[in-house]
Amino acid sequence: LLMVILEKSTAPAQNKEKIASLAKQFLCRVWPSGEKEKNSIPTEQLHTLLSIYLQHTNSVLKAIEEIAGIGVPELINSPKDASSSTFPTLNRHTFVIFFRVMMAELEKTVKGLQAGTAADSQQIHEEKLLYWNMAVRDFSILINLIKVFDSRPVLHVCLKYGRLFVEAFLKQCMPLLDFSFRKHREDVLSLLETFQLDTRLLHHLCGHSKIHQDTKLTKHVPLLKKTLELLVCRVKAMLIFNNCREAFWLGNLKNRDLQGEEIMSQNSEESEDDTASQVSKSKATEDGEEDEVSDGEKEQDSEESDGDS
């Protein structure tokens, strides 16, 4: 019925709110099932329905946060065969569908944002910075769900769309941070700190994929790691340009599982030389000269470690 309404609508732009409302009603409804059916929700229909909802809602970021921040915790705290009370279509069988669509629509949304320019007004910079804060918050909520839902299809979605989100952050958000840093220093550093935790989890996911030698997952690792390295370089360049070098330092990463516990294996040495950035507001408020020396020492240690590999 919903697909017919969407196809027959002569002015879909004007009816977006009605279509989104109708789609959400279906998502929040208990679908009838036969006694022998373990899952009464057809996969393709649910995928299409959720996509329609997120594509037509007034705020895709708020919609994703509602599902991931309210619906999923309800599912986690419910019995094994139960569903979310807010979104009865969300259960452990359909979680991967919800996760895939939310990650895809989030990436599509931020990719469509215009990068900030120096010619933009201060108000536009502030609005875009707020939007990116919301987007990164949604991204954080979503990828942290892999600590609970760690099936192969879910991890595959995270690797694929995690890289695409980081690429969008590099292209669309970093120019904005360049222009916003001087007037919104604390907000920018806070955003980078949050995103740094997300990228660290992506590093852990890369290590997890290698340890388990899952080729479907490991094929995404090289490009993702390269993208994460580009992010480290780009963030460092932005901070140096804004005379905030002391807020940045490099550290070696160890193999860890999705819960952050260190993994000891024959492959550990291969990943211990991976580096990740650390951005800290507290470091930025300390004495700049002393921190810059510390930063240089850490970089030197990192280079020496790389030379030994």
Buried (B, 14 or more C-beta within 10 A) or exposed (E): EBEEBBEEBEEBEEBBEEBBEBBBEBBBEEBEEEEEEEEEBEEEBBBBBBBBBBBBBEBBBEBBBBBBBEBBBBBEEBEEEEBBBBBBBBBBBBBBBBBBBBBBBBBBBBBEBEBBEEEBEEEBBBEBBEBBBBBBBBBBBBBBBBEBBBEEBBBBBBBBBBBBBBBBBBBBBBBBBBBBBEEBBEBBBBBBBBBBEBBBBBBBBBBBBBBEEBEEBBEBBEEBBEBBBEBBEBBBEBBEEBEBBBBBBBBBBBBBBBEEEEBEEEBBEEBBBBBBBBBBBEBBBEEBEEBEEBBEEBBEEBEEBEEEE
